[in-house]
Amino acid sequence: MDVTLNGDACTIEQETTIEKLISNLAVEGKFAIEINQQIIPRSKYAETVIHLDDNIEIVQAIGGG
């Protein structure tokens, strides 16, 4: 199934949840997930299924000063 991930075309399995996606991508640290310009609460990662043509953004916090 085709989606957009951080601005790039990406193919994932159907019925993929956010939880499965971040596990497959080995995302670590502090981050936020946005699907179609809606921030998804961490408590919803396991139940939020990604759909065809969704636009997914993974934004990681970077410290600095």
mmCIF file as Biopython writes it, N, C-alpha, C and O atoms, coordinates in Angstrom:
data_model
#
loop_
_atom_site.group_PDB
_atom_site.id
_atom_site.type_symbol
_atom_site.label_atom_id
_atom_site.label_alt_id
_atom_site.label_comp_id
_atom_site.label_asym_id
_atom_site.label_entity_id
_atom_site.label_seq_id
_atom_site.pdbx_PDB_ins_code
_atom_site.Cartn_x
_atom_site.Cartn_y
_atom_site.Cartn_z
_atom_site.occupancy
_atom_site.B_iso_or_equiv
_atom_site.auth_seq_id
_atom_site.auth_asym_id
_atom_site.pdbx_PDB_model_num
ATOM 1   N N  . MET A ? 1  ? 0.850  -1.161 0.000  1.0 0.0 1  A 1 
ATOM 2   C CA . MET A ? 1  ? 0.000  0.000  0.000  1.0 0.0 1  A 1 
ATOM 3   C C  . MET A ? 1  ? 0.901  1.231  0.000  1.0 0.0 1  A 1 
ATOM 4   O O  . MET A ? 1  ? 1.876  1.291  0.749  1.0 0.0 1  A 1 
ATOM 5   N N  . ASP A ? 2  ? 0.579  2.197  -0.828 1.0 0.0 2  A 1 
ATOM 6   C CA . ASP A ? 2  ? 1.411  3.392  -0.968 1.0 0.0 2  A 1 
ATOM 7   C C  . ASP A ? 2  ? 0.952  4.509  -0.033 1.0 0.0 2  A 1 
ATOM 8   O O  . ASP A ? 2  ? -0.233 4.831  0.051  1.0 0.0 2  A 1 
ATOM 9   N N  . VAL A ? 3  ? 1.929  5.088  0.667  1.0 0.0 3  A 1 
ATOM 10  C CA . VAL A ? 3  ? 1.704  6.237  1.538  1.0 0.0 3  A 1 
ATOM 11  C C  . VAL A ? 3  ? 2.860  7.210  1.323  1.0 0.0 3  A 1 
ATOM 12  O O  . VAL A ? 3  ? 3.816  6.907  0.609  1.0 0.0 3  A 1 
ATOM 13  N N  . THR A ? 4  ? 2.762  8.367  1.940  1.0 0.0 4  A 1 
ATOM 14  C CA . THR A ? 4  ? 3.873  9.319  1.937  1.0 0.0 4  A 1 
ATOM 15  C C  . THR A ? 4  ? 4.416  9.391  3.355  1.0 0.0 4  A 1 
ATOM 16  O O  . THR A ? 4  ? 3.668  9.643  4.301  1.0 0.0 4  A 1 
ATOM 17  N N  . LEU A ? 5  ? 5.719  9.169  3.502  1.0 0.0 5  A 1 
ATOM 18  C CA . LEU A ? 5  ? 6.366  9.174  4.810  1.0 0.0 5  A 1 
ATOM 19  C C  . LEU A ? 5  ? 7.458  10.231 4.809  1.0 0.0 5  A 1 
ATOM 20  O O  . LEU A ? 5  ? 8.453  10.114 4.093  1.0 0.0 5  A 1 
ATOM 21  N N  . ASN A ? 6  ? 7.264  11.261 5.616  1.0 0.0 6  A 1 
ATOM 22  C CA . ASN A ? 6  ? 8.214  12.379 5.687  1.0 0.0 6  A 1 
ATOM 23  C C  . ASN A ? 6  ? 8.544  12.936 4.303  1.0 0.0 6  A 1 
ATOM 24  O O  . ASN A ? 6  ? 9.695  13.254 4.004  1.0 0.0 6  A 1 
ATOM 25  N N  . GLY A ? 7  ? 7.510  13.047 3.466  1.0 0.0 7  A 1 
ATOM 26  C CA . GLY A ? 7  ? 7.664  13.656 2.153  1.0 0.0 7  A 1 
ATOM 27  C C  . GLY A ? 7  ? 8.097  12.722 1.041  1.0 0.0 7  A 1 
ATOM 28  O O  . GLY A ? 7  ? 8.179  13.140 -0.114 1.0 0.0 7  A 1 
ATOM 29  N N  . ASP A ? 8  ? 8.381  11.454 1.366  1.0 0.0 8  A 1 
ATOM 30  C CA . ASP A ? 8  ? 8.829  10.488 0.365  1.0 0.0 8  A 1 
ATOM 31  C C  . ASP A ? 8  ? 7.797  9.383  0.180  1.0 0.0 8  A 1 
ATOM 32  O O  . ASP A ? 8  ? 7.131  8.980  1.134  1.0 0.0 8  A 1 
ATOM 33  N N  . ALA A ? 9  ? 7.666  8.893  -1.054 1.0 0.0 9  A 1 
ATOM 34  C CA . ALA A ? 9  ? 6.784  7.763  -1.327 1.0 0.0 9  A 1 
ATOM 35  C C  . ALA A ? 9  ? 7.309  6.540  -0.592 1.0 0.0 9  A 1 
ATOM 36  O O  . ALA A ? 9  ? 8.517  6.306  -0.534 1.0 0.0 9  A 1 
ATOM 37  N N  . CYS A ? 10 ? 6.392  5.765  -0.034 1.0 0.0 10 A 1 
ATOM 38  C CA . CYS A ? 10 ? 6.769  4.598  0.755  1.0 0.0 10 A 1 
ATOM 39  C C  . CYS A ? 10 ? 5.682  3.540  0.576  1.0 0.0 10 A 1 
ATOM 40  O O  . CYS A ? 10 ? 4.503  3.873  0.460  1.0 0.0 10 A 1 
ATOM 41  N N  . THR A ? 11 ? 6.072  2.283  0.554  1.0 0.0 11 A 1 
ATOM 42  C CA . THR A ? 11 ? 5.117  1.191  0.469  1.0 0.0 11 A 1 
ATOM 43  C C  . THR A ? 11 ? 5.149  0.418  1.777  1.0 0.0 11 A 1 
ATOM 44  O O  . THR A ? 11 ? 6.212  0.002  2.236  1.0 0.0 11 A 1 
ATOM 45  N N  . ILE A ? 12 ? 3.972  0.228  2.376  1.0 0.0 12 A 1 
ATOM 46  C CA . ILE A ? 12 ? 3.857  -0.531 3.617  1.0 0.0 12 A 1 
ATOM 47  C C  . ILE A ? 12 ? 2.774  -1.587 3.447  1.0 0.0 12 A 1 
ATOM 48  O O  . ILE A ? 12 ? 1.998  -1.544 2.492  1.0 0.0 12 A 1 
ATOM 49  N N  . GLU A ? 13 ? 2.724  -2.535 4.377  1.0 0.0 13 A 1 
ATOM 50  C CA . GLU A ? 13 ? 1.691  -3.564 4.346  1.0 0.0 13 A 1 
ATOM 51  C C  . GLU A ? 13 ? 0.342  -2.958 4.721  1.0 0.0 13 A 1 
ATOM 52  O O  . GLU A ? 13 ? 0.270  -1.997 5.488  1.0 0.0 13 A 1 
ATOM 53  N N  . GLN A ? 14 ? -0.718 -3.528 4.172  1.0 0.0 14 A 1 
ATOM 54  C CA . GLN A ? 14 ? -2.057 -3.096 4.563  1.0 0.0 14 A 1 
ATOM 55  C C  . GLN A ? 14 ? -2.273 -3.432 6.029  1.0 0.0 14 A 1 
ATOM 56  O O  . GLN A ? 14 ? -1.647 -4.351 6.558  1.0 0.0 14 A 1 
ATOM 57  N N  . GLU A ? 15 ? -3.145 -2.701 6.677  1.0 0.0 15 A 1 
ATOM 58  C CA . GLU A ? 15 ? -3.485 -2.881 8.088  1.0 0.0 15 A 1 
ATOM 59  C C  . GLU A ? 15 ? -2.321 -2.580 9.029  1.0 0.0 15 A 1 
ATOM 60  O O  . GLU A ? 15 ? -2.319 -3.037 10.172 1.0 0.0 15 A 1 
ATOM 61  N N  . THR A ? 16 ? -1.323 -1.810 8.560  1.0 0.0 16 A 1 
ATOM 62  C CA . THR A ? 16 ? -0.211 -1.421 9.418  1.0 0.0 16 A 1 
ATOM 63  C C  . THR A ? 16 ? -0.675 -0.341 10.390 1.0 0.0 16 A 1 
ATOM 64  O O  . THR A ? 16 ? -1.300 0.642  9.994  1.0 0.0 16 A 1 
ATOM 65  N N  . THR A ? 17 ? -0.360 -0.539 11.665 1.0 0.0 17 A 1 
ATOM 66  C CA . THR A ? 17 ? -0.658 0.472  12.675 1.0 0.0 17 A 1 
ATOM 67  C C  . THR A ? 17 ? 0.552  1.386  12.830 1.0 0.0 17 A 1 
ATOM 68  O O  . THR A ? 17 ? 1.645  1.071  12.360 1.0 0.0 17 A 1 
ATOM 69  N N  . ILE A ? 18 ? 0.346  2.504  13.484 1.0 0.0 18 A 1 
ATOM 70  C CA . ILE A ? 18 ? 1.472  3.395  13.765 1.0 0.0 18 A 1 
ATOM 71  C C  . ILE A ? 18 ? 2.497  2.664  14.618 1.0 0.0 18 A 1 
ATOM 72  O O  . ILE A ? 18 ? 3.700  2.789  14.388 1.0 0.0 18 A 1 
ATOM 73  N N  . GLU A ? 19 ? 2.034  1.908  15.593 1.0 0.0 19 A 1 
ATOM 74  C CA . GLU A ? 19 ? 2.943  1.165  16.470 1.0 0.0 19 A 1 
ATOM 75  C C  . GLU A ? 19 ? 3.847  0.231  15.666 1.0 0.0 19 A 1 
ATOM 76  O O  . GLU A ? 19 ? 5.051  0.162  15.912 1.0 0.0 19 A 1 
ATOM 77  N N  . LYS A ? 20 ? 3.268  -0.482 14.711 1.0 0.0 20 A 1 
ATOM 78  C CA . LYS A ? 20 ? 4.054  -1.397 13.880 1.0 0.0 20 A 1 
ATOM 79  C C  . LYS A ? 20 ? 5.022  -0.619 12.985 1.0 0.0 20 A 1 
ATOM 80  O O  . LYS A ? 20 ? 6.166  -1.036 12.803 1.0 0.0 20 A 1 
ATOM 81  N N  . LEU A ? 21 ? 4.575  0.495  12.432 1.0 0.0 21 A 1 
ATOM 82  C CA . LEU A ? 21 ? 5.429  1.299  11.563 1.0 0.0 21 A 1 
ATOM 83  C C  . LEU A ? 21 ? 6.660  1.800  12.308 1.0 0.0 21 A 1 
ATOM 84  O O  . LEU A ? 21 ? 7.778  1.669  11.809 1.0 0.0 21 A 1 
ATOM 85  N N  . ILE A ? 22 ? 6.471  2.373  13.498 1.0 0.0 22 A 1 
ATOM 86  C CA . ILE A ? 22 ? 7.627  2.904  14.220 1.0 0.0 22 A 1 
ATOM 87  C C  . ILE A ? 22 ? 8.549  1.792  14.693 1.0 0.0 22 A 1 
ATOM 88  O O  . ILE A ? 22 ? 9.756  1.998  14.822 1.0 0.0 22 A 1 
ATOM 89  N N  . SER A ? 23 ? 7.994  0.619  14.951 1.0 0.0 23 A 1 
ATOM 90  C CA . SER A ? 23 ? 8.833  -0.532 15.297 1.0 0.0 23 A 1 
ATOM 91  C C  . SER A ? 23 ? 9.664  -0.956 14.092 1.0 0.0 23 A 1 
ATOM 92  O O  . SER A ? 23 ? 10.864 -1.199 14.222 1.0 0.0 23 A 1 
ATOM 93  N N  . ASN A ? 24 ? 9.042  -1.045 12.930 1.0 0.0 24 A 1 
ATOM 94  C CA . ASN A ? 24 ? 9.751  -1.440 11.705 1.0 0.0 24 A 1 
ATOM 95  C C  . ASN A ? 24 ? 10.832 -0.433 11.329 1.0 0.0 24 A 1 
ATOM 96  O O  . ASN A ? 24 ? 11.879 -0.809 10.800 1.0 0.0 24 A 1 
ATOM 97  N N  . LEU A ? 25 ? 10.580 0.839  11.600 1.0 0.0 25 A 1 
ATOM 98  C CA . LEU A ? 25 ? 11.544 1.889  11.261 1.0 0.0 25 A 1 
ATOM 99  C C  . LEU A ? 25 ? 12.588 2.102  12.357 1.0 0.0 25 A 1 
ATOM 100 O O  . LEU A ? 25 ? 13.539 2.862  12.176 1.0 0.0 25 A 1 
ATOM 101 N N  . ALA A ? 26 ? 12.406 1.430  13.492 1.0 0.0 26 A 1 
ATOM 102 C CA . ALA A ? 26 ? 13.316 1.558  14.643 1.0 0.0 26 A 1 
ATOM 103 C C  . ALA A ? 26 ? 13.458 3.016  15.085 1.0 0.0 26 A 1 
ATOM 104 O O  . ALA A ? 26 ? 14.563 3.491  15.350 1.0 0.0 26 A 1 
ATOM 105 N N  . VAL A ? 27 ? 12.336 3.708  15.158 1.0 0.0 27 A 1 
ATOM 106 C CA . VAL A ? 27 ? 12.333 5.100  15.610 1.0 0.0 27 A 1 
ATOM 107 C C  . VAL A ? 27 ? 12.585 5.112  17.116 1.0 0.0 27 A 1 
ATOM 108 O O  . VAL A ? 27 ? 11.930 4.393  17.870 1.0 0.0 27 A 1 
ATOM 109 N N  . GLU A ? 28 ? 13.537 5.933  17.542 1.0 0.0 28 A 1 
ATOM 110 C CA . GLU A ? 28 ? 13.888 6.012  18.960 1.0 0.0 28 A 1 
ATOM 111 C C  . GLU A ? 28 ? 13.836 7.455  19.433 1.0 0.0 28 A 1 
ATOM 112 O O  . GLU A ? 28 ? 13.759 8.384  18.629 1.0 0.0 28 A 1 
ATOM 113 N N  . GLY A ? 29 ? 13.880 7.627  20.737 1.0 0.0 29 A 1 
ATOM 114 C CA . GLY A ? 29 ? 13.902 8.968  21.310 1.0 0.0 29 A 1 
ATOM 115 C C  . GLY A ? 29 ? 12.513 9.573  21.360 1.0 0.0 29 A 1 
ATOM 116 O O  . GLY A ? 29 ? 11.505 8.873  21.263 1.0 0.0 29 A 1 
ATOM 117 N N  . LYS A ? 30 ? 12.482 10.872 21.513 1.0 0.0 30 A 1 
ATOM 118 C CA . LYS A ? 30 ? 11.211 11.595 21.587 1.0 0.0 30 A 1 
ATOM 119 C C  . LYS A ? 30 ? 10.789 12.007 20.184 1.0 0.0 30 A 1 
ATOM 120 O O  . LYS A ? 30 ? 11.578 12.561 19.418 1.0 0.0 30 A 1 
ATOM 121 N N  . PHE A ? 31 ? 9.533  11.727 19.864 1.0 0.0 31 A 1 
ATOM 122 C CA . PHE A ? 31 ? 9.018  12.040 18.534 1.0 0.0 31 A 1 
ATOM 123 C C  . PHE A ? 31 ? 7.508  12.198 18.591 1.0 0.0 31 A 1 
ATOM 124 O O  . PHE A ? 31 ? 6.858  11.798 19.557 1.0 0.0 31 A 1 
ATOM 125 N N  . ALA A ? 32 ? 6.974  12.782 17.549 1.0 0.0 32 A 1 
ATOM 126 C CA . ALA A ? 32 ? 5.528  12.910 17.380 1.0 0.0 32 A 1 
ATOM 127 C C  . ALA A ? 32 ? 5.169  12.363 16.006 1.0 0.0 32 A 1 
ATOM 128 O O  . ALA A ? 32 ? 5.964  12.435 15.069 1.0 0.0 32 A 1 
ATOM 129 N N  . ILE A ? 33 ? 3.973  11.819 15.898 1.0 0.0 33 A 1 
ATOM 130 C CA . ILE A ? 33 ? 3.474  11.284 14.632 1.0 0.0 33 A 1 
ATOM 131 C C  . ILE A ? 33 ? 2.262  12.105 14.203 1.0 0.0 33 A 1 
ATOM 132 O O  . ILE A ? 33 ? 1.360  12.387 14.993 1.0 0.0 33 A 1 
ATOM 133 N N  . GLU A ? 34 ? 2.274  12.474 12.941 1.0 0.0 34 A 1 
ATOM 134 C CA . GLU A ? 34 ? 1.162  13.220 12.356 1.0 0.0 34 A 1 
ATOM 135 C C  . GLU A ? 34 ? 0.697  12.455 11.121 1.0 0.0 34 A 1 
ATOM 136 O O  . GLU A ? 34 ? 1.507  12.056 10.285 1.0 0.0 34 A 1 
ATOM 137 N N  . ILE A ? 35 ? -0.597 12.258 11.018 1.0 0.0 35 A 1 
ATOM 138 C CA . ILE A ? 35 ? -1.175 11.648 9.819  1.0 0.0 35 A 1 
ATOM 139 C C  . ILE A ? 35 ? -2.174 12.635 9.243  1.0 0.0 35 A 1 
ATOM 140 O O  . ILE A ? 35 ? -3.119 13.048 9.915  1.0 0.0 35 A 1 
ATOM 141 N N  . ASN A ? 36 ? -1.954 13.006 7.996  1.0 0.0 36 A 1 
ATOM 142 C CA . ASN A ? 36 ? -2.841 13.948 7.310  1.0 0.0 36 A 1 
ATOM 143 C C  . ASN A ? 36 ? -3.079 15.210 8.147  1.0 0.0 36 A 1 
ATOM 144 O O  . ASN A ? 36 ? -4.209 15.675 8.291  1.0 0.0 36 A 1 
ATOM 145 N N  . GLN A ? 37 ? -1.997 15.742 8.686  1.0 0.0 37 A 1 
ATOM 146 C CA . GLN A ? 37 ? -1.981 16.990 9.450  1.0 0.0 37 A 1 
ATOM 147 C C  . GLN A ? 37 ? -2.702 16.901 10.793 1.0 0.0 37 A 1 
ATOM 148 O O  . GLN A ? 37 ? -3.077 17.924 11.366 1.0 0.0 37 A 1 
ATOM 149 N N  . GLN A ? 38 ? -2.898 15.678 11.296 1.0 0.0 38 A 1 
ATOM 150 C CA . GLN A ? 38 ? -3.498 15.478 12.616 1.0 0.0 38 A 1 
ATOM 151 C C  . GLN A ? 38 ? -2.490 14.753 13.504 1.0 0.0 38 A 1 
ATOM 152 O O  . GLN A ? 38 ? -2.050 13.653 13.169 1.0 0.0 38 A 1 
ATOM 153 N N  . ILE A ? 39 ? -2.122 15.360 14.632 1.0 0.0 39 A 1 
ATOM 154 C CA . ILE A ? 39 ? -1.200 14.703 15.551 1.0 0.0 39 A 1 
ATOM 155 C C  . ILE A ? 39 ? -1.929 13.547 16.228 1.0 0.0 39 A 1 
ATOM 156 O O  . ILE A ? 39 ? -3.051 13.700 16.710 1.0 0.0 39 A 1 
ATOM 157 N N  . ILE A ? 40 ? -1.276 12.394 16.257 1.0 0.0 40 A 1 
ATOM 158 C CA . ILE A ? 40 ? -1.860 11.202 16.855 1.0 0.0 40 A 1 
ATOM 159 C C  . ILE A ? 40 ? -1.292 11.036 18.265 1.0 0.0 40 A 1 
ATOM 160 O O  . ILE A ? 40 ? -0.074 10.975 18.426 1.0 0.0 40 A 1 
ATOM 161 N N  . PRO A ? 41 ? -2.147 10.962 19.289 1.0 0.0 41 A 1 
ATOM 162 C CA . PRO A ? 41 ? -1.645 10.754 20.648 1.0 0.0 41 A 1 
ATOM 163 C C  . PRO A ? 41 ? -0.940 9.400  20.769 1.0 0.0 41 A 1 
ATOM 164 O O  . PRO A ? 41 ? -1.370 8.418  20.163 1.0 0.0 41 A 1 
ATOM 165 N N  . ARG A ? 42 ? 0.128  9.350  21.542 1.0 0.0 42 A 1 
ATOM 166 C CA . ARG A ? 42 ? 0.885  8.110  21.736 1.0 0.0 42 A 1 
ATOM 167 C C  . ARG A ? 42 ? -0.031 6.976  22.207 1.0 0.0 42 A 1 
ATOM 168 O O  . ARG A ? 42 ? 0.195  5.817  21.859 1.0 0.0 42 A 1 
ATOM 169 N N  . SER A ? 43 ? -1.048 7.295  22.985 1.0 0.0 43 A 1 
ATOM 170 C CA . SER A ? 43 ? -1.972 6.279  23.497 1.0 0.0 43 A 1 
ATOM 171 C C  . SER A ? 43 ? -2.790 5.618  22.388 1.0 0.0 43 A 1 
ATOM 172 O O  . SER A ? 43 ? -3.413 4.582  22.620 1.0 0.0 43 A 1 
ATOM 173 N N  . LYS A ? 44 ? -2.797 6.198  21.189 1.0 0.0 44 A 1 
ATOM 174 C CA . LYS A ? 44 ? -3.577 5.670  20.060 1.0 0.0 44 A 1 
ATOM 175 C C  . LYS A ? 44 ? -2.716 4.945  19.024 1.0 0.0 44 A 1 
ATOM 176 O O  . LYS A ? 44 ? -3.254 4.453  18.031 1.0 0.0 44 A 1 
ATOM 177 N N  . TYR A ? 45 ? -1.391 4.861  19.224 1.0 0.0 45 A 1 
ATOM 178 C CA . TYR A ? 45 ? -0.503 4.261  18.229 1.0 0.0 45 A 1 
ATOM 179 C C  . TYR A ? 45 ? -0.886 2.818  17.893 1.0 0.0 45 A 1 
ATOM 180 O O  . TYR A ? 45 ? -0.851 2.429  16.725 1.0 0.0 45 A 1 
ATOM 181 N N  . ALA A ? 46 ? -1.249 2.025  18.894 1.0 0.0 46 A 1 
ATOM 182 C CA . ALA A ? 46 ? -1.544 0.606  18.667 1.0 0.0 46 A 1 
ATOM 183 C C  . ALA A ? 46 ? -2.843 0.398  17.893 1.0 0.0 46 A 1 
ATOM 184 O O  . ALA A ? 46 ? -3.003 -0.618 17.217 1.0 0.0 46 A 1 
ATOM 185 N N  . GLU A ? 47 ? -3.766 1.346  17.986 1.0 0.0 47 A 1 
ATOM 186 C CA . GLU A ? 47 ? -5.064 1.157  17.338 1.0 0.0 47 A 1 
ATOM 187 C C  . GLU A ? 47 ? -5.257 1.985  16.067 1.0 0.0 47 A 1 
ATOM 188 O O  . GLU A ? 47 ? -6.254 1.811  15.366 1.0 0.0 47 A 1 
ATOM 189 N N  . THR A ? 48 ? -4.327 2.871  15.766 1.0 0.0 48 A 1 
ATOM 190 C CA . THR A ? 48 ? -4.463 3.723  14.583 1.0 0.0 48 A 1 
ATOM 191 C C  . THR A ? 48 ? -3.876 3.025  13.367 1.0 0.0 48 A 1 
ATOM 192 O O  . THR A ? 48 ? -2.666 2.823  13.272 1.0 0.0 48 A 1 
ATOM 193 N N  . VAL A ? 49 ? -4.753 2.661  12.438 1.0 0.0 49 A 1 
ATOM 194 C CA . VAL A ? 49 ? -4.351 1.965  11.215 1.0 0.0 49 A 1 
ATOM 195 C C  . VAL A ? 49 ? -4.082 2.996  10.123 1.0 0.0 49 A 1 
ATOM 196 O O  . VAL A ? 49 ? -4.847 3.943  9.939  1.0 0.0 49 A 1 
ATOM 197 N N  . ILE A ? 50 ? -2.993 2.795  9.413  1.0 0.0 50 A 1 
ATOM 198 C CA . ILE A ? 50 ? -2.615 3.677  8.308  1.0 0.0 50 A 1 
ATOM 199 C C  . ILE A ? 50 ? -3.369 3.238  7.056  1.0 0.0 50 A 1 
ATOM 200 O O  . ILE A ? 50 ? -3.514 2.044  6.795  1.0 0.0 50 A 1 
ATOM 201 N N  . HIS A ? 51 ? -3.848 4.213  6.285  1.0 0.0 51 A 1 
ATOM 202 C CA . HIS A ? 51 ? -4.634 3.927  5.085  1.0 0.0 51 A 1 
ATOM 203 C C  . HIS A ? 51 ? -3.899 4.355  3.814  1.0 0.0 51 A 1 
ATOM 204 O O  . HIS A ? 51 ? -2.951 5.140  3.858  1.0 0.0 51 A 1 
ATOM 205 N N  . LEU A ? 52 ? -4.354 3.828  2.699  1.0 0.0 52 A 1 
ATOM 206 C CA . LEU A ? 52 ? -3.814 4.156  1.388  1.0 0.0 52 A 1 
ATOM 207 C C  . LEU A ? 52 ? -3.757 5.669  1.208  1.0 0.0 52 A 1 
ATOM 208 O O  . LEU A ? 52 ? -4.714 6.379  1.518  1.0 0.0 52 A 1 
ATOM 209 N N  . ASP A ? 53 ? -2.635 6.149  0.707  1.0 0.0 53 A 1 
ATOM 210 C CA . ASP A ? 53 ? -2.409 7.562  0.399  1.0 0.0 53 A 1 
ATOM 211 C C  . ASP A ? 53 ? -2.330 8.484  1.620  1.0 0.0 53 A 1 
ATOM 212 O O  . ASP A ? 53 ? -2.354 9.705  1.465  1.0 0.0 53 A 1 
ATOM 213 N N  . ASP A ? 54 ? -2.236 7.919  2.835  1.0 0.0 54 A 1 
ATOM 214 C CA . ASP A ? 54 ? -2.041 8.774  4.006  1.0 0.0 54 A 1 
ATOM 215 C C  . ASP A ? 54 ? -0.704 9.490  3.905  1.0 0.0 54 A 1 
ATOM 216 O O  . ASP A ? 54 ? 0.255  8.970  3.334  1.0 0.0 54 A 1 
ATOM 217 N N  . ASN A ? 55 ? -0.656 10.686 4.468  1.0 0.0 55 A 1 
ATOM 218 C CA . ASN A ? 55 ? 0.573  11.476 4.546  1.0 0.0 55 A 1 
ATOM 219 C C  . ASN A ? 55 ? 1.041  11.426 6.000  1.0 0.0 55 A 1 
ATOM 220 O O  . ASN A ? 55 ? 0.411  12.013 6.880  1.0 0.0 55 A 1 
ATOM 221 N N  . ILE A ? 56 ? 2.150  10.723 6.247  1.0 0.0 56 A 1 
ATOM 222 C CA . ILE A ? 56 ? 2.653  10.489 7.595  1.0 0.0 56 A 1 
ATOM 223 C C  . ILE A ? 56 ? 3.918  11.301 7.804  1.0 0.0 56 A 1 
ATOM 224 O O  . ILE A ? 56 ? 4.827  11.282 6.974  1.0 0.0 56 A 1 
ATOM 225 N N  . GLU A ? 57 ? 3.969  12.008 8.914  1.0 0.0 57 A 1 
ATOM 226 C CA . GLU A ? 57 ? 5.170  12.757 9.288  1.0 0.0 57 A 1 
ATOM 227 C C  . GLU A ? 57 ? 5.622  12.265 10.655 1.0 0.0 57 A 1 
ATOM 228 O O  . GLU A ? 57 ? 4.829  12.205 11.595 1.0 0.0 57 A 1 
ATOM 229 N N  . ILE A ? 58 ? 6.897  11.913 10.762 1.0 0.0 58 A 1 
ATOM 230 C CA . ILE A ? 58 ? 7.505  11.561 12.040 1.0 0.0 58 A 1 
ATOM 231 C C  . ILE A ? 58 ? 8.474  12.686 12.369 1.0 0.0 58 A 1 
ATOM 232 O O  . ILE A ? 58 ? 9.462  12.901 11.668 1.0 0.0 58 A 1 
ATOM 233 N N  . VAL A ? 59 ? 8.173  13.396 13.443 1.0 0.0 59 A 1 
ATOM 234 C CA . VAL A ? 59 ? 8.969  14.556 13.826 1.0 0.0 59 A 1 
ATOM 235 C C  . VAL A ? 59 ? 9.696  14.221 15.121 1.0 0.0 59 A 1 
ATOM 236 O O  . VAL A ? 59 ? 9.066  13.934 16.140 1.0 0.0 59 A 1 
ATOM 237 N N  . GLN A ? 60 ? 11.030 14.260 15.076 1.0 0.0 60 A 1 
ATOM 238 C CA . GLN A ? 60 ? 11.821 13.953 16.261 1.0 0.0 60 A 1 
ATOM 239 C C  . GLN A ? 60 ? 12.308 15.236 16.917 1.0 0.0 60 A 1 
ATOM 240 O O  . GLN A ? 60 ? 12.703 16.190 16.246 1.0 0.0 60 A 1 
ATOM 241 N N  . ALA A ? 61 ? 12.268 15.235 18.249 1.0 0.0 61 A 1 
ATOM 242 C CA . ALA A ? 61 ? 12.751 16.381 19.019 1.0 0.0 61 A 1 
ATOM 243 C C  . ALA A ? 61 ? 14.278 16.380 19.016 1.0 0.0 61 A 1 
ATOM 244 O O  . ALA A ? 61 ? 14.913 15.345 19.219 1.0 0.0 61 A 1 
ATOM 245 N N  . ILE A ? 62 ? 14.848 17.548 18.784 1.0 0.0 62 A 1 
ATOM 246 C CA . ILE A ? 62 ? 16.299 17.698 18.771 1.0 0.0 62 A 1 
ATOM 247 C C  . ILE A ? 62 ? 16.647 18.827 19.734 1.0 0.0 62 A 1 
ATOM 248 O O  . ILE A ? 62 ? 16.157 19.948 19.604 1.0 0.0 62 A 1 
ATOM 249 N N  . GLY A ? 63 ? 17.497 18.510 20.698 1.0 0.0 63 A 1 
ATOM 250 C CA . GLY A ? 63 ? 17.910 19.517 21.667 1.0 0.0 63 A 1 
ATOM 251 C C  . GLY A ? 63 ? 18.932 20.469 21.065 1.0 0.0 63 A 1 
ATOM 252 O O  . GLY A ? 63 ? 19.644 20.127 20.122 1.0 0.0 63 A 1 
ATOM 253 N N  . GLY A ? 64 ? 18.988 21.628 21.610 1.0 0.0 64 A 1 
ATOM 254 C CA . GLY A ? 64 ? 19.959 22.602 21.123 1.0 0.0 64 A 1 
ATOM 255 C C  . GLY A ? 64 ? 19.798 23.914 21.869 1.0 0.0 64 A 1 
ATOM 256 O O  . GLY A ? 64 ? 18.966 24.050 22.766 1.0 0.0 64 A 1 
ATOM 257 N N  . GLY A ? 65 ? 20.587 24.833 21.486 1.0 0.0 65 A 1 
ATOM 258 C CA . GLY A ? 65 ? 20.437 26.086 22.196 1.0 0.0 65 A 1 
ATOM 259 C C  . GLY A ? 65 ? 21.170 27.219 21.564 1.0 0.0 65 A 1 
ATOM 260 O O  . GLY A ? 65 ? 21.125 28.341 22.069 1.0 0.0 65 A 1 
#
